[in-house]
Amino acid sequence: MKNDKDDIMNYKLNTHLLDNFFDAYGTSKHADVKDCGDVYTAEFELAGFAKDDIDITATNDNLIIKAKNNKRQKEFKLNLYGAVSVENISCETENGLLTVTMPKKCVSEQRKIKIN
């Protein structure tokens, strides 16, 4: 059963993930990040880059997107705060828009821990 603490934790994670997305230089927002219930989605404008020009890596803490061709390059960094199931991240690109789907980590029910 959810309680106020769960709501507060979800709010903090969502606020950090949605409000603290900046490009690699920390200057401005360059993506549309949304909370869609069980997943976060992020859309990145990468017009002019082919699928093979884009490199995406993820850890528990960060999602890094690098796009580079012979004309230009772009780099994005999204702080994940350990809130995303990294092994289940998926993405697709269509018409210059990269959409990344990031499933949220499951929140376990509270349980009592026995001291040995």
Number of C-alpha atoms within 10 A of each C-alpha: 5 8 7 8 9 14 11 11 11 14 12 12 17 18 12 14 21 20 12 16 22 16 18 15 9 11 9 11 13 16 19 13 20 15 16 12 9 10 16 20 20 20 18 17 16 20 12 15 21 15 14 9 14 18 12 14 11 17 15 14 14 16 19 17 19 15 19 17 13 7 7 9 13 15 16 20 21 21 20 24 14 15 20 25 16 20 11 11 17 12 13 11 18 11 11 14 15 20 19 19 20 24 21 20 14 10 9 6 8 9 6 5 6 5 4 3
